[in-house]
């Protein structure tokens, strides 16, 4: 599959291949032509016996790296068979590391959803008890979890780098791309990257665009990944482009061509937000929100602009930045440098390899 966790797994396995001989155990029906071994053979993730047999066939003693998102393993994210797998692998002396992208769904007034949420917490407790190390994708979660788990040294930050390769473009690319989009007369271009469903606050982006146009009327808004329908005011349709789903190369070309990326996350920006990471990787200035998911490092960072999770604050910041080309250029350059140093795949692979232990040139971290 493409995008999201499958894309993350694909890129991580490739990056880890610099440290280990990597095998990926997954379900049937996926692409297997890779430089690392892909075993697309596990039909039932709910059967502890089948999962254990499959892992044993790969190798009897090597470390196991889990991609932990409960919903990937069963209906409603419920798979209590994994509890036995975590426990039995620990008893066998197998080193286990989990990349934690989600922990548990919230409780709900709907009884079946609350049952799912309760099961997620049971699974999470088993994971924490039995694995050697946990890579948490969100610094805000990590900071809170340190007080809630035994041996907190087992926890480390495991950001989710961008799955979108950065296209190499010529100097004149931006103007050519805008001309192709019919935006050659736009003086500034705002961008939004991703879907516009629930929780994405796309209406905040539209407000921010309208506030920016009060400062610079020839400001366009480009949506990469969706084609939202808007109710236009005045000449807005002239300056709006909803590009829908794009190939990797097309999406990268679009990101290279915007002046400011607007990403209003309801829980605040974090290291697990792929659209944020893609913006940094492309050297784009980003204006976003700071919320419960935002850790101290990002709150203190100077390579993007963060505001409170507030609609008016986002609009004000966007309007101010869109007319400050010097600040945007400086922020974009800092973003690219920070991404390579802190978040890119080789950096993540080195951190994970150290936790797995046994890679050439990497010492095992005792926990």
C-alpha positions as CSV (number, residue, x, y, z in Angstrom):
1,X,0.0,0.0,0.0
2,X,1.0,3.6,-0.4
3,X,1.1,6.5,2.0
4,X,0.7,6.6,5.8
5,X,2.1,3.7,7.8
6,X,2.8,1.4,4.8
7,X,4.9,4.2,3.3
8,X,6.6,4.7,6.6
9,X,7.4,1.0,6.9
10,X,8.8,0.9,3.4
11,X,11.1,3.9,3.9
12,X,12.2,2.8,7.4
13,X,13.0,-0.7,6.2
14,X,15.2,0.8,3.5
15,X,17.0,3.1,5.9
16,X,17.5,0.3,8.4
17,X,19.1,-1.7,5.7
18,X,22.2,0.4,6.2
19,X,22.5,-1.1,9.7
20,X,20.9,-4.6,9.4
21,X,19.7,-7.3,7.1
22,X,16.0,-6.4,7.2
23,X,13.0,-8.6,6.7
24,X,9.4,-7.2,6.7
25,X,6.6,-9.5,7.7
26,X,3.3,-8.4,6.4
27,X,0.0,-9.6,4.9
28,X,-0.5,-11.1,1.4
29,X,-1.1,-9.0,-1.7
30,X,1.5,-6.3,-1.3
31,X,4.4,-5.2,-3.5
32,X,7.4,-7.3,-2.7
33,X,10.1,-6.0,-5.2
34,X,12.4,-4.3,-2.7
35,X,16.1,-4.3,-1.8
36,X,15.1,-5.9,1.5
37,X,13.2,-9.1,2.0
38,X,9.4,-8.8,2.1
39,X,7.5,-11.8,3.5
40,X,3.8,-11.2,2.5
41,X,2.5,-14.3,4.1
42,X,0.7,-13.6,7.4
43,X,-3.0,-14.1,6.8
44,X,-4.3,-13.9,10.4
45,X,-2.7,-11.3,12.8
46,X,-5.3,-12.4,15.4
47,X,-3.7,-15.8,15.8
48,X,-0.8,-15.6,18.2
49,X,0.4,-19.0,17.2
50,X,0.5,-18.1,13.5
51,X,2.3,-14.8,14.2
52,X,4.9,-16.5,16.4
53,X,5.5,-19.2,13.8
54,X,6.0,-16.7,11.1
55,X,8.5,-14.7,13.2
56,X,10.3,-17.9,14.1
57,X,10.6,-18.9,10.4
58,X,12.4,-15.6,9.6
59,X,15.0,-16.1,12.3
60,X,15.1,-17.7,15.7
61,X,16.7,-14.9,17.7
62,X,17.0,-11.5,15.9
63,X,15.3,-8.4,17.3
64,X,11.7,-7.7,16.3
65,X,10.6,-4.1,15.4
66,X,6.8,-3.5,15.7
67,X,5.0,-0.8,13.8
68,X,2.4,-0.1,16.5
69,X,-1.0,1.3,15.4
70,X,-3.7,-0.9,16.9
71,X,-6.1,-0.4,13.9
72,X,-3.5,-2.1,11.6
73,X,-3.9,-5.4,13.4
74,X,-7.7,-6.0,13.8
75,X,-11.2,-4.8,13.5
76,X,-11.7,-1.7,15.7
77,X,-8.0,-2.0,16.6
78,X,-8.7,-5.0,18.9
79,X,-6.2,-7.9,18.7
80,X,-5.7,-9.5,22.1
81,X,-3.6,-12.2,20.4
82,X,-0.8,-9.7,20.2
83,X,-0.7,-9.6,24.0
84,X,0.4,-13.3,23.9
85,X,2.9,-12.6,21.1
86,X,4.6,-9.8,23.1
87,X,4.8,-11.9,26.2
88,X,6.1,-15.1,24.4
89,X,8.7,-13.2,22.5
90,X,10.0,-11.7,25.8
91,X,10.1,-15.1,27.4
92,X,12.2,-16.4,24.4
93,X,14.6,-13.6,25.1
94,X,13.8,-11.8,21.8
95,X,14.6,-8.1,21.9
96,X,11.5,-6.1,20.9
97,X,11.2,-2.4,19.9
98,X,7.9,-0.7,19.1
99,X,7.4,2.3,17.0
100,X,4.3,3.9,18.6
101,X,2.2,5.9,16.2
102,X,-1.0,5.6,18.1
103,X,-1.8,4.3,21.6
104,X,-5.6,4.0,22.2
105,X,-8.9,5.4,20.9
106,X,-10.8,7.7,23.3
107,X,-13.8,6.4,25.2
108,X,-17.2,7.1,23.7
109,X,-20.8,7.1,24.5
110,X,-21.2,4.3,21.9
111,X,-20.7,1.0,23.9
112,X,-18.8,-0.8,21.1
113,X,-16.3,2.1,20.7
114,X,-15.7,2.2,24.5
115,X,-15.1,-1.6,24.3
116,X,-12.5,-1.0,21.6
117,X,-10.9,1.8,23.6
118,X,-10.7,-0.5,26.7
119,X,-9.1,-3.3,24.6
120,X,-6.6,-0.8,23.2
121,X,-5.5,0.1,26.7
122,X,-5.1,-3.6,27.6
123,X,-2.9,-4.1,24.5
124,X,-0.9,-1.0,25.4
125,X,-0.2,-2.2,28.9
126,X,1.1,-5.5,27.5
127,X,3.3,-3.7,25.0
128,X,4.8,-1.5,27.6
129,X,5.4,-4.4,30.0
130,X,7.1,-6.7,27.4
131,X,9.1,-4.7,24.9
132,X,12.6,-3.4,25.5
133,X,12.2,0.1,24.0
134,X,9.4,2.3,22.7
135,X,9.8,4.9,20.0
136,X,7.1,7.5,20.5
137,X,6.2,9.5,17.4
138,X,4.9,12.6,19.3
139,X,7.0,14.5,21.8
140,X,3.9,15.7,23.7
141,X,3.0,12.1,24.4
142,X,6.6,11.2,25.2
143,X,6.9,13.9,27.8
144,X,3.7,12.7,29.6
145,X,4.5,9.0,29.3
146,X,7.9,9.4,31.1
147,X,6.0,9.7,34.4
148,X,3.7,6.8,33.7
149,X,5.9,3.9,32.7
150,X,8.6,2.0,34.5
151,X,12.2,2.4,33.3
152,X,11.4,5.6,31.3
153,X,14.8,5.4,29.7
154,X,13.2,2.9,27.4
155,X,11.3,5.7,25.7
156,X,12.8,7.7,22.8
157,X,11.4,10.2,20.3
158,X,10.8,8.5,16.9
159,X,9.6,11.2,14.5
160,X,7.8,10.2,11.3
161,X,9.9,11.6,8.4
162,X,8.3,12.7,5.2
163,X,7.2,9.8,2.9
164,X,7.4,12.3,0.0
165,X,10.7,12.3,-1.9
166,X,12.0,15.8,-2.6
167,X,12.1,16.5,-6.3
168,X,15.1,18.3,-7.6
169,X,13.9,21.4,-9.5
170,X,15.7,24.1,-11.5
171,X,15.9,27.7,-10.3
172,X,13.0,28.8,-12.6
173,X,10.7,26.0,-11.5
174,X,8.4,28.1,-9.3
175,X,7.5,30.6,-12.0
176,X,7.0,27.9,-14.6
177,X,4.8,25.9,-12.3
178,X,2.6,28.9,-11.4
179,X,2.2,29.7,-15.1
180,X,1.1,26.1,-15.7
181,X,-1.5,26.6,-12.9
182,X,-2.7,29.9,-14.3
183,X,-1.3,31.7,-11.3
184,X,1.4,33.7,-13.1
185,X,0.0,36.9,-11.8
186,X,0.0,35.7,-8.1
187,X,2.4,37.7,-6.0
188,X,2.3,35.2,-3.1
189,X,1.0,31.6,-2.8
190,X,-0.3,29.9,0.3
191,X,-0.4,26.1,0.4
192,X,-2.3,23.4,2.3
193,X,-1.1,19.8,2.1
194,X,-3.4,16.9,2.9
195,X,-7.0,15.9,3.1
196,X,-9.7,18.4,4.3
197,X,-11.8,16.0,6.4
198,X,-12.8,16.2,10.0
199,X,-10.1,17.5,12.3
200,X,-8.0,19.3,9.6
201,X,-9.6,22.8,10.2
202,X,-9.5,23.6,6.5
203,X,-12.0,26.4,7.2
204,X,-9.2,28.0,9.3
205,X,-7.0,27.9,6.3
206,X,-9.6,29.7,4.2
207,X,-9.9,32.3,6.9
208,X,-6.2,32.7,6.9
209,X,-6.1,33.1,3.1
210,X,-8.7,35.8,3.2
211,X,-6.8,37.6,6.0
212,X,-3.7,37.4,3.8
213,X,-5.5,38.8,0.8
214,X,-6.4,41.9,2.8
215,X,-2.6,42.5,3.0
216,X,-1.8,41.2,-0.4
217,X,-4.8,40.8,-2.7
218,X,-2.9,38.8,-5.3
219,X,-2.4,35.9,-2.9
220,X,-3.4,32.5,-4.2
221,X,-4.3,29.4,-2.2
222,X,-3.2,25.9,-3.5
223,X,-4.6,22.7,-1.9
224,X,-2.3,19.7,-2.5
225,X,-4.1,16.4,-2.0
226,X,-7.8,17.5,-2.1
227,X,-10.4,19.4,-4.2
228,X,-12.5,21.2,-1.6
229,X,-15.6,23.1,-2.8
230,X,-15.9,26.6,-1.4
231,X,-18.5,29.4,-1.5
232,X,-16.6,32.2,-3.2
233,X,-16.5,35.8,-2.2
234,X,-15.8,38.3,-5.0
235,X,-12.9,37.2,-7.2
236,X,-11.6,34.4,-4.9
237,X,-12.1,31.6,-7.5
238,X,-9.5,33.2,-9.7
239,X,-6.9,32.7,-6.9
240,X,-7.8,29.2,-5.7
241,X,-6.5,25.9,-7.0
242,X,-7.6,22.5,-5.6
243,X,-5.2,20.0,-7.1
244,X,-6.6,16.8,-5.6
245,X,-4.5,13.7,-5.3
246,X,-1.1,14.0,-6.9
247,X,1.8,11.6,-7.6
248,X,4.8,12.0,-5.5
249,X,6.6,14.0,-8.2
250,X,3.6,16.3,-8.7
251,X,3.1,16.9,-5.0
252,X,6.8,17.7,-4.6
253,X,6.7,20.1,-7.5
254,X,3.7,21.9,-6.0
255,X,5.3,22.2,-2.6
256,X,8.4,23.7,-4.2
257,X,6.2,26.4,-5.6
258,X,4.4,27.8,-2.6
259,X,5.5,30.7,-0.4
260,X,3.9,29.6,2.9
261,X,2.4,26.3,4.1
262,X,-0.6,26.7,6.5
263,X,-1.3,23.7,8.8
264,X,-3.7,24.2,11.7
265,X,-3.6,20.9,13.6
266,X,-6.3,20.7,16.3
267,X,-4.0,19.0,18.8
268,X,-1.0,21.0,17.7
269,X,1.9,20.3,15.5
270,X,4.1,17.2,16.3
271,X,6.8,15.0,14.9
272,X,4.2,12.5,13.6
273,X,2.5,15.0,11.2
274,X,3.6,14.0,7.7
275,X,2.4,17.2,6.0
276,X,4.5,19.2,8.4
277,X,7.5,17.0,7.8
278,X,7.0,17.3,4.0
279,X,7.0,21.1,4.3
280,X,10.2,21.1,6.3
281,X,11.9,18.6,3.9
282,X,11.1,20.9,1.0
283,X,12.4,24.0,2.8
284,X,9.0,25.6,3.0
285,X,8.1,28.1,5.8
286,X,5.3,26.7,7.8
287,X,2.7,28.4,10.0
288,X,0.9,26.0,12.3
289,X,-0.5,25.5,15.8
290,X,1.0,24.6,19.2
291,X,-1.2,22.2,21.3
292,X,-1.1,19.2,23.6
293,X,0.8,17.1,21.1
294,X,3.5,19.7,20.7
295,X,6.6,19.0,22.8
296,X,9.1,21.5,24.2
297,X,11.6,21.1,21.4
298,X,9.1,22.2,18.8
299,X,7.7,24.9,21.1
300,X,11.2,26.4,21.3
301,X,12.1,25.8,17.6
302,X,12.8,28.7,15.3
303,X,12.4,26.9,11.9
304,X,8.6,27.4,11.7
305,X,6.0,29.8,13.1
306,X,3.7,28.4,15.8
307,X,0.6,30.0,17.3
308,X,-2.0,28.8,19.8
309,X,-4.8,26.6,18.6
310,X,-6.8,29.6,17.8
311,X,-8.5,30.5,14.5
312,X,-7.9,34.3,14.8
313,X,-4.3,33.8,15.8
314,X,-3.6,31.6,12.8
315,X,-5.1,34.2,10.4
316,X,-3.2,37.1,12.0
317,X,0.1,35.2,11.7
318,X,-0.5,34.1,8.1
319,X,-1.4,37.7,7.1
320,X,1.8,39.0,8.7
321,X,4.1,36.4,7.2
322,X,2.7,36.5,3.7
323,X,4.1,40.0,3.2
324,X,7.4,39.3,4.9
325,X,9.4,37.6,2.2
326,X,12.7,37.9,4.1
327,X,11.3,36.1,7.2
328,X,9.7,33.4,5.0
329,X,12.9,32.8,3.1
330,X,14.9,32.6,6.3
331,X,12.4,30.2,7.9
332,X,12.4,28.0,4.8
333,X,16.2,27.6,4.8
334,X,16.2,26.8,8.5
335,X,13.4,24.3,8.0
336,X,15.4,22.3,5.5
337,X,18.5,22.3,7.7
338,X,16.5,21.2,10.8
339,X,14.7,18.4,8.8
340,X,18.0,16.9,7.7
341,X,19.6,17.1,11.1
342,X,16.7,16.0,13.3
343,X,14.0,14.1,11.3
344,X,15.2,12.6,8.0
345,X,15.2,8.8,7.5
346,X,19.0,8.2,8.1
347,X,18.7,10.0,11.5
348,X,15.6,7.9,12.5
349,X,17.2,4.7,11.3
350,X,20.3,5.4,13.5
351,X,18.1,6.0,16.5
352,X,16.1,2.8,16.0
353,X,19.2,0.7,15.2
354,X,20.8,1.8,18.5
355,X,17.6,0.6,20.3
356,X,17.5,-2.7,18.4
357,X,21.2,-3.3,19.1
358,X,23.6,-5.5,17.2
359,X,24.1,-3.2,14.1
360,X,27.6,-2.7,12.9
361,X,29.0,0.4,14.6
362,X,26.0,0.8,16.9
363,X,26.0,-0.2,20.6
364,X,23.0,-1.8,22.2
365,X,21.3,0.4,24.6
366,X,20.6,-1.5,27.8
367,X,17.1,-0.7,29.3
